[in-house]
Amino acid sequence: MKSLRLALFGILACLAAPAAAADQRPNIVLFLADDLGYGEIGCYGNAAAITPHLDRFAKQGLRLTDCHSASSVCSPSRSSLLTGRTPFRNGVFTWIPEKSPVHLRTSEITLPKLLAAAGYDTCHVGKWHLNGHFNSPEQPQPSDHGYAWWLATQNNAAPSHAFPTNFVRNGSPIGTADDYSAPFIVKEAAIWLEQKRDRAKPFFLTVWAHEPHYPIASAERYQKLHAAIADPEERTYRANVTQLDDAFGSLMQALDRIGATDSTFVFFTSDNGPEGAGDRGPGRGLAGPLRGRKRSMYEGGHRVPGIIRWPGTTAPGTVSDLPVIGSDFFPTALKLAGIEPPTGRALDGVNILPALAAAAAGSPPVAIDRPEPLYWRWGGQVAYREGPWKIVADEALAKPELYNLAADLTESTDLASREPERLAEMLGRLRAHTEEVEREGPDWWRTEGWNGRRPPRKTAASPGGPTGAVERP
């Protein structure tokens, strides 16, 4: 009898072996808001915000206070998240209007393509904005960059967030959506998670919301929550942020339903700072204490919310002041998946997992070695950072400003005249870095102009350094 029990145990062990060998790599979710500023949600200091799901998410994970998009406008930021490379290097140097030749090229090695090749199932829902010829064979589409399932728009939800008509699913236009944009794309993501994906594989899911980019429309159920706000434009905007928050909460509930919460790395962030003036018109976004807004090289243009939840690694309710930029997502996600970064090309992002683990353990902050500096460039302006020191200038570097963010987060005191040696040394490295980036990237920025439609006005320092107004991205 004993020998029989041992034999049965051996058979059962063999039968259980495939389950034990199942893919244990974490799922990866990137949720990207559109034009959400640093001061928009409750956990970033906005006491008037109605953002319960994001506030709860921050309590469950790690909130980054020094998190940045890779650009101060949309398309470049998105390109860096998927390539780990700064926009002028990967070619998506500006926002992309329809029919523009600018696009995310297939010569770029994208994160979904690498993850798919390594056995992940992949899905994208929401805004795409990485080509001008959307859903056309003239340029690469989401499927050409590694997404097995996708539902997207070229740029904004049209005619607004209310029941948009411009979504395409896997190459086929779907007509009129049955909900407002953020709830609609999250329903698609939930259906994919629960019904469409390959359950034998880990998954990579990008959810790129349109909210709160205008043209803004908010469902009545969210507007009622903000009924005390008399100004209809402000009420609609605040409700739009709540609409975004509720959609995010629905996605987290979908992860709960499929039992994937504990095995999923989730990163919530924004593509750039807030739109508009903040106190008039539809652009009521908030940058908190920061100077500048969308399109600006000051902190308000690119310092954005960033929250990471990875159960078992990020400790609930922790905060980190580690400087993080959008291009860091690429190498970090590859490390999560056990994939070596591609060789023979420069990566501007770095793997931040060691810093996350240290923060979770309550250990002293871990220094992250950055072979490439923190660098932003758009609209004829540039920003460059080393530690707390940051340069803001036009591309000609004619009147560079210097700030110490550790002492002056609001960038109110220009230290250029007080720190001439430091400024000169940093300017030298900034020039060298710009030249290196330009050698690798395509020359679209010279020929297409900052709005993607007209050639730039030239300066003596650069054949493509416009300073004039641009069309609104």
C-alpha positions, 0 to 999 in steps of 0.5 A: 500500500505504501509503495502504491501511495508513493507511485500515485504521488509520483504520478500526481507530481508529474501531472502537476509539473506543467502548472508549476512550470507556468509562466510566472513573469508579471503582467504589465499595464501602462495607463496614460492620461492625456494632458493631466497636470501635476496638480489635478488629483487628490493624492498630489495635493488637490483637496478639491479633486474627486479622484477616489480610485487614483488616491486609493491606488497611490495608497496601495503603491508607490507615488513618484514626486519627480516623475516626468514625461519625455516631452511637453507634448503628446506624440513624443512622450508616447514614442519614448514610452514604447522605445526607451529613446528620447523623441529626437532620437526615435524620430517622433519629435513633435505632435503628429497631425493627420497626413503628416509623414512623421511616425514611429518607424519600424526601425525602432525596436518597440516594447510590445514587439519585444514582449510579444516575441518573448511570449506576452499577449499584447493589447492597446486601447485608446489614443495612438497618435504615433502616425499621421496616416492612421489605419493606412498601409502607408505607415505602421499601425499598432499591429506593426509595432507588436500589438495583437489586439488594438482599439484606437484613434489617430489623435483625439476622440472626435467629435469629443469624449461623448460617444466618439465616432473615430475608433478603429478596432484591429483595422476596422472602423467601429462607428459610434462608441456606446459610451464616453471615451475613457469608460469605453476604452476600459470596457474594451480592455476588460473584455480583452482581459476576460475573454480575448487574451491568451490565458497561457501567457502573461499580458502587456496592456496599454490604456491611453485615455483621451481625458482630460484633453479637449474637446472635453465632454463629461457624462452627467453622472460625473458632472453631478459630483461637481455641481457646486462649481458654478462655471460650466467649463470648469465643472465639465473639466473637473468632471472629466478628471473624475471620469478618467479616475472612474475608468481607471478604477474600472480597470483595476476592478477588472484585474481583481476579477481575473485574479491578476492584481497581485501578479501585475505591474501597473504604472499610471502617468500622463503624457505631459502637463496641463492644457490651457490657462487654468482659469478660463476656457476649456483648458482648466488643468492644474500644474500644482506649484509648478511653473509652466504648462503643456508645451513648456520646458519648465517643470509644469510642462513635463513633471506629471503624476506617476504611481506604480503598484507592484504587489510584493515589491512596492510597499503600500503608501510609499513615496519616492523623489527619484527622478523618473522619465517616460523613457525609463518605462521601456528598460524597466518593463524589459527587466520585469519580463526577463528580456535583455535590452536591444544592443547596438543602439542608445537607450535614454531610459534606465531600469528603475526597479532597484530603486523601487525595491529599495523604497519598498524595503525602507532602505536608503535611496538607491542611486540610479546610474544614467548614461544619458541625461534627462533631456527635453526638447520641443518647439525650439526650446530645450531643457537639460538636467543633471541632479537638481540642476536644470537648464532651460533655454532656446535651441540657440542657447542664447539666454540660458536659465539655470535652476536648482530644483532642490531649493527652487521647485517653482523655478523662480530664481535664475542662477545663471549669473551666480553659477557661471562655471557650472552653467558653462560646463553643463552647456558644453555637455548639453551641446554634445548630447544634442549633436549626438541625438541629432546624428541618430534621428531622422531630419523630420524636425528640419523639414516638417516644422514644429507643428508638422506642417510647415518648415521651421524658421531658421536661426544661426545656431540651428537649421531648424530652430523656430520660436514662433507660434505653433498649431495646438496639438 
